[in-house]
Amino acid sequence: MTQRHFISLCLLPLAIFTLAFLAIPLGRLILASGESEAGWGIYLQILQTPRYLSTLGQTVVVSLAVTVAALAISTTAGLYLVRNHFPGRNVLLSILTLPLAFPGVVVGFMIILLGGRQGLVNQLLPGYWVFAYSIIGLFLGYLYFSIPRVLLTVMAAAEKIDPALEEAARTLGASPWRIVTDVLLPALAPALIAAGAIAFATAMGAFGTAFTLATDIDVLPMVIYTEFTLSANIAMASALSVVLGLVTWAMLLIARSFSGGAVAAGG
């Protein structure tokens, strides 16, 4: 058996998986979106329906806000954890990455326990702040499971930065802020872009948390679920799914172009 044949055999499972679980379902989803009376004009109908547009806009805004917050928190924490070793560091890192073990429904339930009508905050300050079912609750839920994904990526990249670069900048009289902006952030830029793109894509498509919390708000995954289950509008649910996928794919493509392909590695 030649090396070429061996490589072909190794790629065969990947080709079967791609065809059976990606290409065929995606193709069927696209075809299903055009099976209504409106045909392919259903996409124009989405653009002309205020509810769909506002929901898409709200989903994008929340996802961007979560991405920015996750990058800010995770970059600060990641750099500190990489540069400092102290008792309990591994325990702290385990706690920060614990959300990876929880499904979205559990994350939503935890937000309700914190900021719901019977939550801890409302028990301490009765009648003042019930935020679990608002956009703030959804933001916190998305942020909770986005932080560990970004944190691990940032820490992996920060460990590869040569400490001598920081020491050289410090020797030349650079302030801590200049070291961060001129040395660390440029070195981390590809990883930050990749991690941010993954956090954005995860928030755009998150369903479990939104399903648990979205009492007074609309995000696109919830609208897709409603169109599919309650309205039995398969074509609209499919079209909205395609729109969601296109928006997310566009963001990943942009991030990939800026990060030099790191998004694909990170995903």
N, C-alpha and C positions, 0 to 999 in steps of 0.2 A: 504493500500500500504506500503510495507516494505521500509526501507531506501535504500536497494540495488536497488529495482525497481525504486525509485525516482531518484537516481544517474544515473541510466541507461537512464531514460527519459531525464535528463538534458544533458547527453552526446550525445544524438541522433542528435540534430542539428549540433554539431561539427563533428560527424561521417559523416553525409550527406554532409556537406561542404567539408570535407577532401576528400571524395570520388569523388564528382562531380567537384570540382574546383582545386584539387591538384593531386590526384592519377591518375584519368582518363586522364586529359590533359597531364600530365607528361609521362604517359605510351604511349600515342599516339605520343608524340614528339619523344620519343626514337625509337618507331617502324618506324616513318616516316624517321628517319635518315638512316635507312637501306634499303630504297625502291628504291635507285638508281641502276644503272648498276653495280656499284662497291660493292654494298651490304654493309656489315659491314666493308669492307675494306676502306670505306670512312674516317674512323678515321685515318687510316694509310696515306691516301691521304692528310689529314690535316697536319700531321707531316712532310710530304715530300714536302709541298708547302711553299716556303719561305714567300709569302705574308701573309698567315694565321699565320705562326709562328711569324713573325715580328709584326703583328698586336696584337696577343695575348701577346707577350712580352711587347710591348709598352703600352697596356692597364694595365697590371700588374704593370709596373714601375710607370705610372702616378697615379694609385690608391694607391700604396705604398707611393709615395711622398706626395700625398694629405693627407693620413692618418697621416704621421709623422708631417706634418705642422699643421694639424688641432689639433692634440694632444698637440703640443707645444704651440700654440696660446690659445687654449681653457683651458688648464690646468693653464696657467699663469693668464688668465683673470678670470677663475672660482674661483681660490683660492683668488684672490684679491677681487672679488665681494662678496664672502662668508664672508671674514674676515673684510671687511670695509663697513660701511653704511654711505652714504653721499647724499646730495641733488642731485637729478637727477639720482640716481642709478637705479630706476625702469625704467626710460625712456631709459637709456643706455642698460639695459638688454632687453628691448622690441626691440630696434634697432638691437641688436646682434642676436636676435631670429627671426627677421622679414623674413629672407630667407625661413623659413619654410612655409610661405604663398605663395611663388612663385613657379610656375612650372619651369621645366628645360629650356623651350623655353624662358621664360621671363629672366631667369638668363643669358642665352646666349646673348639675346638682350642687356642686360645691359653691358655685357663685350664688345660688339660691339660699344655701345655708348661711352665706355671708351677708348678702344684701337683699334677701327676699322679705316677704311680709312677716314671716316668723324668723327672720335671720338675725344674726348676732348684732349687726349694726342697728337694726330697728328695735332690738331689745334694749340696747344701751341708750339709744336716742329715739324713743317711741314717736312715731309719726313724722320724723324729720326727713329720713332718706331711705326710700326703697328703690334701689337702682338695678336690681337683678334683671328686671324685665324690660329695661330700656337699652338704648344703644350703648350706654356706659357698661352695663352688665355684659353685653355681647363682646364689647371691646376687651374687657378684662378676661373673659373666657378665652377668646382667641389669643390674647397676649400670654396667658398662662401656658398654653401648649406650644406657643411659638418660641418662647425664650430658650428652652433647652436645645431646640434644633439649631438656632443661631449660635448659642453659646458654644456648643461642641465644635462647630465649624470654625469659629473665631479662635478658640483655644488651640485647635490643630494648626492653624496658620500662624498664630503668635509664637508657638514653640519653635517654628522654623526661622524666626527672625534672629539674626546674629546679635547677641547683646553688645558686641564690640561697636556696632553702629550707634547705639544709644550712648555708650561710654565716650565715643569720639565726639559726638554732638555736645555732650555735657562738658567735655574737656575744652571745647571751643567756646564755651560760655553760653550755650543755648539753655533757655529756661525750660522747666518741665512741660509747659504748654507748647513751646516750639518743638520739643522732642516728639510730642504726640502728633502734632500737625504736620511736621516736616519729615519725620522718620517712620513712626509707627503706622499712622493711617495710610500713607502711600503704600507701605509694604503689605498692609492688610486689605487694600482696596479690592483686589479680585475676590478674596474670600467674603468680604462684606457684601459685594454685589451679588455673589452667588447665594449667600445665606439669605439676603433680603428678598431675592427672587423666589426662593423656596418658601419663605415665610408668607409672602404675598400670595403665591399659588395655593398654599395650604389654607389660608384664611378665605380666599375666594370660594373654594369648594367645600369648606367645612359645613357639615350638616348636623351632626349630633348635638353640638353645643347650641346651634341656632334652633333646632327642634325643641330643645328643653327650655330655652329662654325667650324665644321670639313671640311674646304675647302681644306687644304693642309695636313691633317693628317688622319690616319686610326685608329679607335678603334673598338673593337670587336662588340659592338652593332650596329655600322654603317655598318660593313661588313655583319652582319646578315641581316640587313634591305635591303642592296643592293642585296644580293643573293636571298632574298625572293621576292622583288618587281620588280627589274630591270632584273634579270637573270631568275626569276621563277624557281630557283634551290631549291625546297622545302627540298630535302634531305640534301643538304649542309647547308642550313640555320638551319635545325633541329640539325644536327651534331654539328655545331658551338655553338648553344644554349646549347646543352648538355655539351660541353667542358667548356663553360663559367660558367654554373651552377656547374660543378664538381670542377673547380678551386676555385670558391667562397665558395662552401660548405666545401672544404678542409680547407680553411683559417678559416672559422667559427668553424670548428671542432677543429682545433689546438688552437684557442683562447679560446674555451669553456674548453678545457682540462687544460689550464693555469689559467683560471679565476674561476674555480670551478662552472661552470654552469651559471655565470652571463651573458653570451652572450645571452642565451635563454631568461633570464629575460629582458635584455636590448632590445632585438628585438621585 
